[in-house]
Every structure is written in C-alpha cells, then in structure tokens.
Amino acid sequence: MTRNGHEDRPVLVLGGTGKTGSRVAARLEARGIPVRIGSRSADPPFDWEDRSTWAPVLDGVRSVYIAYYPDIAVPGAPDTVGAFAEQAMRSGVTRQVLLAGRGEPEAEEAEERVKSAGGDVTIVRATWFSQNWSEEYWVEYVRAGVVALPAGETPEPFVDVEDIADVATAALTDDAHIGKLYELTGPRLLTFAEAAAEIGRATGREVRYQPVSVEDHAAEASAQGVPQVEIDLLTYLFSEVLDGRNARLADGVQRALGRRPRDFAEYARDTAATGVWSAPVTAA
C-alpha cells in the first residue's frame, strides 16, 4: 500500500477531462481519494501554456498524474513537462506518474526530464488508444462505414484506455510501482483494416478501412473542424511513428496488474453496445 494512502491531500489529475485522465479521476474518487482536476475549465484552472496557473493547482497536492496536451510528442513538450515536474517537486509533491508515448523520441526525453526532477516516478508508455475509434473524430468515419486514414498496412497493438487508467491508478496508490516503466499494448497486433473489420463485426454492419494520403486526411480533418495542432500531431504520428517501430507486443499491463490486457474485440463489443457507432439516420 502507499505510504500516504491515508492523507487527505488531493491527487492532481492533469487532463482530467480527457480519455485517460477522466478515467483515472473516476477510479481515485471511487476509492475515496480526493482528486483535483487539472484543466482550463477547472477551478483553479490549469493551462500548460500559462505557467502562472501551475502553482495554484499544485498547492497542497500529494501526487500528480501527468497527461500532456495535445501530445507529449509535440515540439517543446519535454521542456514544458520537465519544468512542471520540477515545480511540482518544489511544491511538495511526492509522486508523479507520467503518461508517455511509445516509440517517440520526444516522449522519451520528457521521461528523462521528469525522472531527473526527483521524487517517486512511474512511467506509463502507451501505444495507439482503442478509444480513438470512438472518442475522436474517427467515430464519424465508423458511423459512415468507411474509415479513411493514412495508416497503410502497418499493424499496431491498440491498447484500451481502461487498461491505461488501471495502471496509472495503481501507480498513484501503491508503492510497488515506484521507479517502474510500464510499456502498455493490447494482446495482439491489428492493422487499421483489421480493427475496422472488428468494429464491423461488433456493430453487425460493414465498416471498412480506406487508405488515403496524409495530405487528404489533413484536409478532411480540417474540414471537420479538428484543431490544427491535433492535425499536425496526427500527421506526424501517421507519417513517422506508424512505421512499424511499435509493431510488437509489450507486457506492461501484465507486470503492473497481473492480468492480460483487454482485447480490441472486447472493446469493440462493449462500445458497439453503447450505440455510439450507430449509422447516421438518413432523412426520407
């Protein structure tokens, strides 16, 4: 058990309204652990680009879950994350859990910056999220039945965000995870075409993958109103990181939690049951 498990000081969850942060916050709250959400809409607000907001959210905090927006792979992220980790240590934070990216040099630099800040650190490296198919603009592609992305035929071991949240929560609450690096993947490799087919089976209708160029994808995403910073990030991930470097499985979920990671097919079945992928209704 954690040394400070009975303290009433909150855990700061950065990106607390995002895919991983919201789930981490919910798990901590379910255990009766006080949580402070770090986001621009929270009180006090937190903004990675406004360092004057850092001290108020760190005041009185015992530990921090660090999820950088828009992604830890973007230029400048290591310096910003490192500066935050150093300020957190000066503020009396005893534990930091960093969500990092797999196969991303910038993310590895950020890892080193957080570790060099001192204190109890756990690194959680994750690959592409399964939930990108249901909690990003990709959901519209799935609803339309044609997933047009520049992913080629490179396989990825999609990881379920529920697994990421379980590992991060364990790292924030149990001393056994101090100093560990957990590389998280799902239990098998899937191409984007195979992942789309899994979703098709779960929804009972055809969902197919259609390869497009990086340029066409960027233009389509822009037309959908996706912020330019996210388009630039995805262009980098699709054109550089999705080159086969991550086409291998890792055992981080098993080592951290003592169980197998959640399979993409299970994610697809559970998500399909929510109706989020229901095909759009066409007016008569």
C-alpha positions in Angstrom: 0.0 0.0 0.0 1.0 3.6 -0.5 2.8 5.4 2.3 0.4 8.3 2.1 -2.8 6.4 1.5 -4.5 7.9 4.5 -3.6 11.5 3.7 -6.4 13.9 2.8 -4.2 15.8 0.3 -5.6 15.5 -3.2 -4.2 13.8 -6.3 -3.8 16.2 -9.2 -5.0 14.7 -12.5 -3.8 16.7 -15.4 -6.0 16.3 -18.5 -8.7 15.2 -16.0 -11.4 15.6 -18.6 -9.6 13.6 -21.3 -9.6 10.0 -22.3 -7.2 8.7 -19.7 -7.5 11.5 -17.1 -11.2 11.3 -16.7 -11.0 7.5 -16.0 -8.1 7.9 -13.6 -10.0 10.6 -11.7 -13.1 8.4 -11.5 -11.1 5.4 -10.2 -9.5 7.5 -7.5 -12.8 9.1 -6.4 -14.3 5.6 -6.2 -11.6 4.7 -3.7 -12.5 7.8 -1.6 -9.3 9.6 -2.6 -9.6 13.4 -3.1 -9.0 14.5 -6.6 -8.1 17.9 -8.2 -8.8 18.1 -11.9 -6.2 19.9 -14.0 -7.9 21.6 -17.0 -8.6 25.0 -18.3 -12.2 24.7 -17.3 -11.5 23.6 -13.7 -11.3 25.8 -10.6 -8.5 26.7 -10.2 -7.8 26.5 -14.0 -4.7 24.8 -15.4 -3.1 25.6 -18.7 0.1 24.1 -20.0 0.8 27.3 -21.9 0.3 29.6 -18.9 2.8 28.8 -16.2 1.1 31.2 -13.8 -1.6 28.6 -13.4 0.7 25.9 -12.2 1.3 26.9 -8.6 -2.4 27.2 -7.7 -3.2 23.7 -8.9 -0.1 22.2 -7.2 -0.8 23.8 -3.8 -1.3 21.1 -1.2 -1.2 18.2 -3.7 0.4 14.9 -2.8 0.8 13.3 -6.2 0.3 14.1 -9.9 -0.9 12.2 -13.0 0.7 14.0 -16.0 -1.0 13.7 -19.3 0.3 16.4 -21.7 -2.0 18.1 -24.2 -2.1 17.7 -27.2 0.6 15.0 -27.0 3.9 14.6 -25.4 5.5 14.1 -28.8 4.9 17.7 -30.0 7.9 20.1 -30.1 8.6 21.8 -26.8 6.7 19.2 -24.8 9.8 17.8 -22.9 10.8 21.2 -21.7 7.4 22.1 -20.6 6.7 18.8 -18.9 10.2 18.9 -17.3 9.6 22.4 -15.9 6.3 21.3 -14.5 7.8 18.2 -12.8 10.5 20.4 -11.2 7.9 22.9 -9.9 5.8 20.0 -8.6 8.7 18.7 -6.6 9.4 22.2 -5.2 5.7 22.4 -4.2 6.0 19.2 -2.1 4.6 16.6 -4.5 6.0 13.2 -3.6 4.8 11.1 -6.6 4.5 11.7 -10.3 3.0 9.3 -12.9 3.7 10.3 -16.5 1.7 9.1 -19.5 4.3 8.9 -22.3 4.2 7.7 -25.9 5.7 4.6 -27.3 8.4 4.9 -30.0 8.5 8.7 -29.7 11.9 10.3 -29.1 10.3 13.4 -27.7 8.4 11.4 -25.2 11.5 9.6 -24.0 13.2 12.9 -23.5 10.2 14.0 -21.4 10.5 10.8 -19.3 14.1 11.7 -18.5 13.2 15.2 -17.6 10.5 14.0 -15.1 12.8 11.4 -13.6 15.6 14.0 -13.2 13.2 16.2 -11.2 13.4 13.7 -8.4 10.8 12.0 -6.2 8.8 8.8 -6.8 8.2 8.5 -10.5 6.4 5.9 -12.6 6.4 6.0 -16.4 3.4 4.6 -18.4 4.2 4.3 -22.1 1.1 3.7 -24.3 0.6 2.9 -27.9 -2.4 4.0 -30.0 -5.6 4.0 -28.0 -8.5 1.7 -28.9 -10.8 4.6 -27.9 -9.5 6.7 -30.7 -12.1 4.8 -32.8 -15.0 6.0 -30.6 -13.8 9.2 -28.8 -12.1 11.0 -31.6 -13.4 12.4 -34.9 -12.8 8.8 -36.3 -16.2 8.0 -34.8 -17.8 9.7 -37.8 -15.9 7.5 -40.2 -17.1 4.4 -38.4 -20.7 5.7 -38.5 -20.4 6.2 -42.2 -18.9 2.8 -42.7 -15.7 4.0 -44.3 -12.6 4.7 -42.2 -10.4 6.9 -44.4 -7.0 7.2 -42.7 -3.4 7.3 -43.9 -2.3 4.2 -41.9 -1.3 1.9 -44.6 -0.9 -1.8 -43.6 1.3 -1.3 -40.6 -0.1 -3.3 -37.6 -0.5 -1.7 -34.2 -1.1 -3.3 -30.7 -4.0 -1.0 -29.8 -4.3 -0.5 -26.1 -7.5 0.0 -24.2 -7.7 3.2 -22.2 -9.4 1.3 -19.4 -6.1 -0.6 -19.0 -4.1 2.6 -19.1 -6.3 4.1 -16.3 -6.0 0.9 -14.2 -2.2 1.0 -14.4 -2.0 4.7 -13.7 -4.3 4.4 -10.7 -2.2 1.6 -9.4 0.9 3.6 -9.8 -0.6 6.6 -7.9 -1.8 4.5 -5.0 0.7 1.6 -4.5 4.4 2.0 -3.6 5.2 -1.2 -5.6 5.1 0.8 -8.8 7.7 3.4 -7.8 10.5 3.6 -10.3 8.9 1.3 -12.8 8.4 1.8 -16.5 5.4 0.1 -18.0 5.0 -0.2 -21.7 1.4 -0.9 -22.5 -0.1 -2.6 -25.5 -3.1 -4.7 -26.3 -2.7 -8.5 -26.6 -2.4 -8.7 -30.4 -1.4 -6.7 -33.4 -4.0 -5.4 -35.8 -3.8 -3.4 -39.0 -6.3 -0.5 -39.2 -8.2 -2.6 -41.8 -8.4 -5.4 -39.3 -9.5 -3.1 -36.5 -12.2 -1.6 -38.7 -13.4 -5.2 -39.5 -13.6 -6.0 -35.8 -15.8 -3.0 -35.3 -17.9 -4.1 -38.2 -18.5 -7.5 -36.6 -19.4 -5.8 -33.3 -21.9 -3.5 -35.0 -23.3 -6.0 -37.4 -22.7 -3.9 -40.5 -19.8 -3.3 -42.9 -17.1 -1.0 -41.6 -14.1 -0.9 -44.0 -10.7 0.8 -43.9 -9.9 3.1 -46.9 -6.2 4.2 -47.2 -5.8 7.9 -48.1 -2.8 10.2 -48.3 -1.6 12.2 -45.3 -2.4 15.4 -47.2 -6.0 14.3 -48.0 -6.5 13.2 -44.4 -5.3 16.5 -43.1 -7.7 18.4 -45.4 -10.6 16.2 -44.4 -9.9 16.6 -40.7 -9.6 20.4 -41.1 -13.0 20.4 -42.9 -14.4 18.6 -39.9 -13.2 21.3 -37.6 -10.3 19.3 -36.0 -7.9 21.8 -34.4 -4.7 22.4 -36.4 -2.5 21.3 -33.6 -4.2 17.9 -33.5 -4.0 17.6 -37.3 -0.3 18.3 -37.1 0.2 15.8 -34.4 -1.7 13.0 -36.3 0.2 13.9 -39.5 3.4 13.3 -37.5 2.2 10.1 -36.0 0.8 8.6 -39.2 3.8 9.7 -41.4 6.7 9.0 -39.0 5.8 7.0 -35.9 3.5 4.5 -37.7 6.4 2.9 -39.5 6.5 -0.5 -37.8 8.6 0.5 -34.8 5.7 -0.3 -32.5 4.6 -3.5 -34.3 5.4 -5.6 -31.3 3.7 -6.6 -28.0 4.8 -5.5 -24.6 3.9 -6.9 -21.1 3.3 -3.7 -19.1 -0.3 -4.5 -18.3 0.6 -8.0 -17.1 3.5 -6.7 -15.0 1.5 -3.9 -13.4 -1.8 -5.6 -12.9 -1.1 -9.3 -13.0 -3.6 -9.9 -15.8 -3.8 -9.8 -19.6 -4.6 -6.6 -21.4 -8.1 -6.1 -22.8 -8.5 -7.3 -26.4 -9.7 -4.9 -29.1 -12.7 -7.2 -29.9 -13.9 -6.8 -26.3 -13.6 -3.1 -26.6 -15.5 -3.1 -29.9 -18.3 -5.2 -28.5 -18.7 -3.1 -25.4 -18.5 0.1 -27.4 -21.0 -1.0 -30.0 -23.5 -1.8 -27.2 -23.5 1.9 -26.3 -24.8 2.9 -29.7 -22.0 5.4 -30.3 -21.3 3.9 -33.7 -24.9 3.7 -34.9 -25.1 4.7 -38.6 -26.5 8.2 -39.2 -30.2 8.3 -39.9 -30.9 9.5 -43.5 -33.9 11.8 -43.9 -36.7 10.4 -46.1 
